[in-house]
Amino acid sequence: MSSTLDNTPFEPSGPAPSAHNTSAQTPVGAASPITADNFDDDTNSEFDDALSDLTSLSSSVLDFEYENGRRYCSTRSTSTYMMPNDEEEQDRMDLTHHIWLMMLGGELYNAPITSSPQNILDLGTGTGIWALDIAEKFPGARVVGNDVSPIQPNWVAPNIEFIVDDFEREWQFEENHFDFIHARCLAGCVADWPGFIRRIFDHVKPGGYFESHESAVWARSDDGSLKPDCAIMEWQQAVNLAGELSGRELNIYHKLKGWMIDAGFEDVTLRVYALPFSPWPKDPFLKTLGKYQAVQLQQAIDSYSLRLYTQVLGWGADAAKIHNAVVKQELRDKKLHAYVQTVAVHGRKPLHW
């Protein structure tokens, strides 16, 4: 099966009501249902190889808090960001960047940018890896990467700047300033998504683009291998509930297109991609994608849930870690044919605005 993308828009389905969902829209680059590979033996060697350790990254250590064995932003800079920012999390962010590059066919975005943008903003830039890549692609542009964590490199190209700021507060930028604004994996980080996207609209130049990349929390399987009573389903239900209770919904991927249209963007185009949880698909591209996602998930389980479990749901740290260990073990089962839908959606601000 080819990994080449087409221009056909898709509508993502909302959060899955059950583990076995066969009514989902067929994602880009995937048949429906996705064909599982037939493994020759009972070993998990291919899965275990995919879970090898990644090289650690250095970070700027300024003022952080430590709990659950992880490092987090100081509550003096933000009281709402629930994800860690330590080296393990930075590795995961960079791996996520690679996964998105694969899904987008090696591109940093899908928007039909036909001229060289002058001002680019990357919201929630994380390690800054997307901002660094876009700055290299457009050396004549001024690129700004924004994040609440000061974990970006200090030595960068002259056309890129990293600022530490909370994008939910008032922006320091002028309106109608950016040719392109990018946001990726911000689910769980935004309280008012419609308001957030309206603010983005206000800061994009007429004729400029906004693009968002998000993933579902809800997993699905086409063959019923994801059981309703499994630990993975318990995990995603708990995380989803915690996100709702904290006022920062996690399953927003299927609402992005509507929010962008409501904000005033035109030519809004959305594509859906299948992201397997492990190398279970027979298709070579999806199998390779699943290998990277298997590593990413082993790290993401703790990143997304530890603070939500302990601070929002009131779980003990030991109970949270034990439950997550069971979830990770289930994810290593080659008989589990699970995947999630991810979306890339972009829109243009009208020229006449």
N, C-alpha and C positions, 0 to 999 in steps of 0.2 A: 504494500500500500504506500503510495507516495505521501510525503509530508508537505508537499507544495500546497500553499494556501490559495483559496480562490476569493472572489469578492462577494460571495453570496452572504447576505446578512442572516443571522439566526436569532431566535428568541430563546433565552435560557428558561428552563423551568425553575420554579421556586423551590424552597426547601423540601426535600423528599419526605413524604409522609410515612414512608416505611423503608426498610433496608432493601427490598426488592422492588425496583422501579423500572418498568419497561416502557413507560410513556414519555421518557425524557426526549427532548430534541436531540437529533444526531449531531454531535460536535464536529468541528472541522477536523479532518484527518483521521476519522474513525468510522468504521462500519457500525451498524447497529443490529444485533449486539456485537460487542468487541469479541473476537475469537481468542480464547485462552490457549496458550501453548500446552503441548503434551510433553511433560518432563519424563526423561528416561529412567530416573531412579528416585529414591526417596530422600535424597540429600537436598539441603538448602544451600549448596555451595554458591550458586549464582546469586542468591539473595544475600548470603553472608558477605560475598565479595563486594556487593554494592554498599554494604554498611561499614566499610573500612573508614578509619579516622581520616578527617581532612586536616590540612595544614592550618595551624593556628595563625591568627592575624594579630598584629599589635594594635593598641588603641590608646587614645589619650585618656589618662586617668585623672579626673578632676574631683568631682564631688558626687559620689554615688552612695547608694544604700545596698545592704547585703541581707538577703533572707532566702530561705529554702535552698541554700547552697549556690545561689545565683546573684548577679549584680544587676541593680536597677537604677533608673534615674532618681535623682534626689527629689523628694516631694516639694522642695523649695522651688524647683524649676517647673514641675508639673505634678499634679495630684491625680491625673487621669490615665496616664500611659501605663498599661499593665504588663508590658513585655520586658524581658531583661535586655541588657545592652552589653553583656560581657563578650569575651572572645568566642565562646561557643555560639552565641547568637549572631555575632558578626559573620562567622563561617556560614551559618544557615542563610543569612541574608544574601551573601555572595553566591551561594549555591542556588537560591531562588532566582537570582538574576540570570544565571546560566540556564535554568529550566525555562524561564520566560523567553530567552533568546532562542532556544530550541523550538518552542511552540510558535513563535512569530517568524520562523524561518530565517533566523539570524539577524533580524531587524530589531531596532530599539522601539519601534512604534508602527502602527498601521496607518496613521493619518496621512492623507495625500499632500504632504508638504512639498511644494514645487519650487520654492525659492529658499535661499539661505536665511533662516530666522536670525534676528539680531539679539533678542532677549528670551531666555528660556528659564523656566522655574521648575524645579523638581521638589515636590512636596513630600515630606517624610523620607528624605533621601537616604537614611540609614547610614551605611558605610560610604555612601557617595558613589558607588560603582556605576550606576546608570548615568549620573551627572558627569562623571569622568569620561564615560564613553561618548556621550552626546557632545561634550566639549571638544573631544578629539574629532568627531564627525564634522562639527561646524566650528572650526577654529576662529572664525570671524564673529561668532556669537558670544555674548556675555551670559554665562550660565550661573545660576544661583541654586544651591542645594540647601534646603531648609530641614531642620530636625530638632527635636528636644534633647537629643543626646550628642555630646561633643566627641563623636567617635570617628570622624572623618580624618583623612590624612592631612598633615600640615603643609607638606610640599606638593603643590599642584600647579597645573598650567596657568599662565597669567590670565586666561579668559574664564576662570572658574573661581567662585567664592562660596564658602560654606558659612552659614549663619545658624546660630543656636537660638531657636525661638519656637513658640507654640503656635501653630497655624490656626488654632481655635480662638486665639486672641486677635486683637486688631492688627492688621497687616501694616508694615512700614512702606509698602510699595505703592506707587501711584496707580490709579485705575487706567485701564486701556494701555497697559505697558508691555505685556508679554506677548510674543508671537506664538509661543507654545508653552503650555503648562502640562506637566506629567504627574500622575499620582499612581502608586502601586502598593497593593496589600495594606490598605489603611482600614480595612474592616476591623471594628472593635476599637478604633482610635478616634472616631468622630461621633459626637452626640447628635448634631443636627445636620444630617446629610443634605437635605434640600437647601438649607441656608449656606452650607459649605460650598455647594456647587454654584449657587447664585453669586457668592463672593468670587469664586474662580471666574465666572462669566464676566463680572465687573472688571477684573484685572487682565483679561485677554483683550488684545487689540481687535478691532473690527477686521474680520478676515482671518484671525488667528485661531488656533486649535487647542482643545483640551482633550487629553486621552487618559483613561483610567483602566487599570488592570486589576482584577479581583478574582478571588476563588471562593467557591462555596465551602462552607463548613460541612454541610451534609454530604456524606458519601452515598454511593449507590452501587448496585450490582445488577447485571442483566440476567443472571442465572440463579439468583437466590442464595449465593454463597455468603453474602453478608447477612447474618442472622439477626432478627429483631432483638434478641436477648444477649447479644455479644457485648463484650467490654467496649468495643469501638463505638457501638451505637450509644451505650451509656455515657461514654466520654463526650460525644458530640452533643447529646441532649443536655448534659450538665453544663458544658461550655456555652451552648446557645442560651440556656436559661440565665447563666451568670452574666452574659453580655446584655441581655434584656434588663436584668435587675440593676445593672450598673449604669444603664442608660446609653450603652454603646453597642448597638446591635451588630452581630457578626455576619449574619446571612443577608447581605445587602446586594450581592452581585446581580441578582435578577431585577433589581429596581433602578439600576444606574441609568439605563437608557431613558426611562420615563422621567427621572429627575433632571436629566440633561435637557430634554425637550421642554420640560416645564420652566427651566431656567432661561430658555431663550435660544439655546444652541440649535442650529439647523444642520441638515445633512448628517444626522446622527446615525452612525453605523456601528453595529455590534456583531462580534464573532464569538462563537463558543468553541472551546477546545476541550478535549478529553485528556485528563491527567491521571494515568494509572498509579495505584499505590505502590506497585512493585513491578518486577519484570515478568508479570504473568501473561501479557498479551503475546500472541504469536507474531504479529506484525513487527518487523525489525525496528522501525522508528519508535513505536509505542513501547516496545520492550526496553530500548535504550532510555527513553524518557522515564519509564518506570524505575529503572535502576537509580537514577538521580533522585527521583521523588522518594524512593525507599529510604535513602539517607536523610533527606530533608525532613521526612515525617518523624523519624526517630528523634530528631532534635526539636521539631515543632510541638510535639505532644506536651513536653514540659513547658516550653516557651509560652504557649497560649493558655495553659490551664493552671499553673501553680499558684499564681497570685489570685486568679479568679476563684479557684477552689478555696484558698485559705482566707482571703479578705472579703469575698462576696458571699460564698456559700457556707463559710464557717467550718470547712473541713480542717482536720489536723494535717500538719505537713507530712507526717509519716503515712497517713491514710492516702493522701493525694499521690505521693510518690509510688506507693505500692500499687494503687489502681493504674497509674500511668505505665508501670512496668508490665502489667498484664496486657494493656492495650498495645504496647510496643511488641510484645510477644505475638499477639494475634496478627499484627501487621506483617510479621515475618513468615506467615503461613502461605506457601505457594498455592494452596487451594482456594485462597481468598481472592476473588476476581473483582475487587473494588476499584472505583475511580471517582473523581469529582469533576464537575464542570467548572471551567475557568472562563472568564470573559475579558475581552479587550473592546472597549467602546470609546469612540471619539466623535466629536462634533465641532462645528465651526461657528464662530460668532459672526452674525450677519454683517456684511460690508457697510450697510446703511445705518448701522447702530450709532 
